[in-house]
Amino acid sequence: MKWKWIILPILISGFGVALYWNGSVLADRSDRWRSLFDGKSLSGWSALDRTDPGSGWRAQKGVLSSVGHTGDLVTVAQFGDFELSLEWKVSKGANSGIIYRIGPGEGPAFQTGPEYQILDNLDAEDRHQSNHLAGSLYDIAAPSTDRTKPVGPGRHQG
């Protein structure tokens, strides 16, 4: 079975996350990195429940970001095994994540796949449990070290 991975911002908080993509996915054991984001458009992305990404997402100057109220953003392509490398940047208090290996149609995305947590570790409401901090496998495993930077500079993971 092929799986999709998803970016799921917390809808209630209204805080955004920006993802900087540059040749960042090693997909399907091909040993070739494949970019999921072309740096200028939302081509290759959709909402979980429809074919377009929705108005809550913006692609501009190499940055994929949430603006205002957003919904789930899903890759159109499906992947088996993969490695993911990305840079991310959050606003003060931000809480978001990347959920992968989701089961479309099997319930809410956050209940069908693990989540890589993206968080402002200093000011987000959900910062009090170690397995909820940035870089954690949400509710499962805490990161071994806190490699985050203060809000502002990008963070590279991969």
Buried (B, 14 or more C-beta within 10 A) or exposed (E): EEBBBBBBBBEEBBBBBBBBBEEBBBBBEEEEEBEBBEBEEBEBBBBBEEEEBBEBBBBEEBBBBBEEEBBBBBBEBBBEEBEBBBBBBBBEBBBBBBBBBBEBEEEEBBEBBBBBBBBBBEBBEBBEEEEBBBBBBBEEEBBEEEEBEEBEEBBEBE
